[in-house]
Amino acid sequence: MGRETVLEARAGFVLTLCLNRPAQKNAFNTVQWRELRDALRDAKSDDSVRVVLITGAGGAFSAGQDLSEMAQAPAPGGSSASSGSHPFGEFLDELCAFDKPLIAAVNGVAVGIGLTILLHCDFAYVAEGVRLRAPFVTLGVVPEAAASHLLPFVVGWRNAIELLYGDGWLSAERAVQIGLANQLCAPAELMAVATAKAAQIAALPPEALRHTKRLLLETRDAEVRRARAREDAAFRVRVGSPENIEAVRAFFEKRPPDFTKLAKG
């Protein structure tokens, strides 16, 4: 398809999608949101694809949203049917409704969507030494990708609070311990483990597999939709707020943010 920020490779019935902005630690810009959206949409309609595996190039999984775009881009959120929707919302439409097995091979730093995308994967394998973070509050915004619903559901309420309210990093070992990832792997073995699982799943009866995935998605679809709508509304308020502006400015100025004298917003 000629995509540059999402590379594709096929091995039998398994499609590997590799996030490819290594100089930015695979932080998402508008182009990458759009290209991953399209890659998932194409994979969903391609009967020769039975399993999709997502990983990252250059020793990183994804550093989340490219903050250099946050100030000028429309607020992420909304469905593809919404007027003027951002490709982030359209990507989430495809991710949340993706009815084939989805596997993540987390080979490096996973921040923001790099963490919350795991909530939509059927299997997640994480390399030793990897660090994960959900810095939404520290950036003056709110969780996305239905994480306000799915994170407590997957890892438990108190672990979710620790991730969302905290300012620290989650280790790969802790990610497995709380259920955010399935298995801890040596870095050199990560892709072999993930691709072996993908091949194993791809050998199962494809229609039975897809119907089962659809049934599983139906159990949470209504709650995911409601969570996304709430998050989208909150995100539109928070992006460009004094707290968000200060957090992003402090990030680029490489200093601690100061929220003590900001107007409410």
C-alpha positions in Angstrom: 0.0 0.0 0.0 3.0 2.3 0.1 2.6 3.3 3.7 5.7 4.8 5.4 4.8 5.0 9.1 3.3 1.5 9.3 5.3 -1.3 7.6 3.6 -4.5 6.7 5.0 -8.1 6.4 3.2 -11.3 5.7 3.9 -14.8 6.8 1.2 -17.2 5.8 -2.1 -16.0 7.4 -0.3 -13.6 9.8 0.1 -9.9 9.0 2.7 -8.0 11.0 2.2 -4.3 11.3 5.4 -2.4 12.5 5.0 1.2 13.7 7.7 3.1 11.8 8.7 6.5 13.2 11.8 5.3 15.1 13.3 8.8 15.4 10.2 9.8 17.4 10.0 6.4 19.3 7.0 5.7 17.1 5.0 8.6 18.6 1.8 9.0 16.6 1.3 11.9 14.2 -1.7 12.4 12.0 -0.2 10.4 9.2 0.5 7.4 11.4 -3.0 7.5 13.0 -4.4 7.4 9.4 -2.1 4.7 8.2 -2.7 2.3 11.1 -6.4 2.9 10.7 -6.2 1.9 7.1 -4.0 -1.1 7.8 -6.5 -2.5 10.3 -9.4 -1.7 7.9 -7.7 -3.6 5.1 -6.7 -6.5 7.3 -10.3 -6.9 8.5 -11.6 -7.2 4.9 -8.8 -9.4 3.7 -9.8 -13.1 4.1 -6.2 -14.2 3.7 -5.4 -12.4 7.0 -6.4 -14.3 10.0 -4.2 -12.8 12.7 -2.6 -9.3 13.1 0.6 -8.7 15.1 1.6 -5.2 16.0 5.1 -4.1 17.1 7.4 -1.1 16.7 10.6 -0.2 14.9 13.9 1.0 16.4 13.6 -0.5 19.8 10.4 1.3 20.8 6.7 0.2 20.7 5.1 3.7 20.8 5.8 6.8 22.8 2.1 7.8 22.4 0.9 11.0 20.8 3.4 13.2 19.1 3.2 16.2 21.4 4.4 18.6 18.7 1.0 18.1 17.1 -1.1 18.2 20.2 -1.5 22.0 20.3 -2.4 22.5 16.7 -4.3 19.4 15.8 -8.1 19.0 16.3 -8.9 17.3 19.6 -8.7 13.5 19.1 -12.0 11.8 19.4 -15.2 11.1 17.6 -16.2 8.3 15.3 -15.6 8.2 11.6 -19.2 9.2 11.0 -18.6 12.5 12.9 -18.2 15.7 11.1 -14.6 16.8 11.0 -13.4 13.8 13.0 -9.7 13.4 13.8 -8.0 10.2 12.4 -7.3 9.2 16.0 -11.1 8.6 16.5 -11.3 6.8 13.2 -8.4 4.6 14.2 -10.2 3.8 17.4 -13.3 2.9 15.4 -11.3 0.2 13.6 -9.4 -1.0 16.7 -12.5 -1.4 18.9 -14.4 -3.3 16.2 -11.4 -5.4 14.9 -12.9 -8.9 14.8 -9.7 -10.9 14.2 -7.1 -11.9 16.8 -4.8 -9.0 17.6 -1.4 -9.6 19.2 1.1 -7.0 20.5 4.8 -7.5 20.8 6.0 -4.7 23.0 9.6 -4.4 22.3 10.3 -1.0 23.8 8.8 2.0 25.6 5.0 2.1 25.6 3.4 5.4 26.6 -0.2 6.6 26.2 -1.7 4.8 23.3 1.3 2.5 23.4 -0.1 1.3 26.6 -3.9 1.6 26.0 -3.8 -0.3 22.7 -2.9 -3.4 24.8 -6.4 -3.3 26.2 -7.7 -4.1 22.8 -5.3 -6.9 22.0 -6.1 -10.5 22.6 -2.4 -11.3 23.6 0.4 -9.0 24.6 4.0 -10.0 25.0 6.4 -7.6 26.6 10.2 -7.7 26.5 12.3 -7.6 29.7 13.4 -4.0 30.5 10.4 -2.4 28.8 8.7 0.5 30.6 5.1 1.5 30.2 3.3 4.7 31.2 -0.2 6.3 31.1 0.7 10.0 31.5 -2.7 11.5 30.7 -3.3 13.3 33.9 0.3 14.6 34.0 -0.3 16.1 30.5 -3.4 17.8 31.7 -5.7 15.6 29.7 -7.8 12.4 30.3 -7.5 8.7 29.3 -8.4 7.7 25.8 -9.2 4.5 23.8 -12.0 3.6 26.4 -9.2 3.1 29.0 -11.4 4.7 31.7 -13.6 1.6 31.4 -11.2 -1.1 30.1 -8.2 -0.4 32.4 -10.1 -1.1 35.6 -11.7 -4.1 34.0 -8.4 -5.6 32.9 -6.1 -4.8 35.7 -8.4 -4.0 38.6 -9.6 -0.7 40.0 -6.6 0.0 42.3 -4.0 -0.9 39.7 -5.8 1.3 37.2 -5.8 4.2 39.7 -2.1 3.7 40.3 -1.4 3.9 36.6 -3.6 6.9 35.8 -2.9 9.0 38.9 0.7 8.1 39.2 3.6 9.8 37.5 6.0 6.8 37.4 6.7 4.0 35.1 5.3 0.5 35.0 7.9 -2.2 34.6 7.4 -5.1 32.2 7.3 -7.5 35.1 4.6 -5.5 36.8 2.6 -5.3 33.5 2.5 -9.1 33.4 1.7 -9.4 37.1 -1.4 -7.2 36.9 -2.6 -8.7 33.7 -1.9 -6.0 31.2 0.5 -8.4 29.4 0.4 -12.1 29.0 4.1 -13.0 29.1 7.5 -11.6 29.9 10.1 -12.4 27.2 13.8 -12.0 26.7 14.3 -9.2 24.2 15.9 -11.5 21.7 13.0 -14.0 21.9 10.1 -11.6 21.9 9.2 -11.7 18.2 9.7 -15.5 18.1 7.3 -16.0 20.9 4.7 -13.6 19.5 4.9 -14.9 16.0 4.7 -18.5 17.2 1.4 -17.7 19.0 0.2 -15.8 15.9 0.9 -18.9 13.7 -0.8 -21.2 16.3 -4.0 -19.1 16.3 -4.0 -18.7 12.5 -4.1 -22.5 12.2 -7.5 -22.6 14.0 -10.8 -22.7 12.0 -10.9 -19.1 10.8 -14.7 -18.6 10.8 -15.2 -20.1 14.3 -12.3 -17.9 15.5 -13.8 -14.8 14.0 -17.3 -15.5 15.3 -15.8 -16.1 18.8 -14.0 -12.8 18.7 -17.2 -11.0 17.6 -19.0 -12.6 20.6 -16.3 -11.4 23.0 -16.4 -7.9 21.6 -20.2 -7.8 21.9 -19.9 -8.3 25.7 -18.2 -4.9 26.1 -19.1 -3.0 23.0 -21.8 -0.8 24.6 -19.6 0.1 27.5 -16.7 0.9 25.3 -18.8 3.2 23.1 -20.1 5.0 26.2 -16.6 5.3 27.6 -15.2 6.7 24.4 -18.0 9.3 24.2 -17.3 10.5 27.7 -13.5 10.6 27.1 -13.9 12.4 23.8 -16.1 15.1 25.4 -13.6 15.5 28.3 -10.6 15.5 25.9 -12.0 18.3 23.8 -12.2 20.4 27.0 -8.8 19.4 28.3 -6.7 19.9 25.2 -5.6 23.5 25.1 -6.5 24.0 28.8 -4.0 26.0 30.9 -2.8 22.7 32.5 -2.3 21.0 29.2 -0.4 24.0 27.7 1.9 24.1 30.8 2.5 20.3 30.7 3.4 20.3 27.0 5.5 23.5 27.3 7.4 22.0 30.3 8.0 18.8 28.3 9.7 20.7 25.5 11.6 22.9 27.9 12.8 19.9 29.8 11.6 21.2 33.2 9.1 20.1 35.8 5.6 21.6 35.1 4.2 24.1 37.6 0.4 23.8 38.0 0.2 25.9 41.1 -0.7 29.3 39.6 -2.9 28.3 36.7 -6.4 29.5 36.1 -9.1 26.8 36.2 -9.9 25.2 32.9 
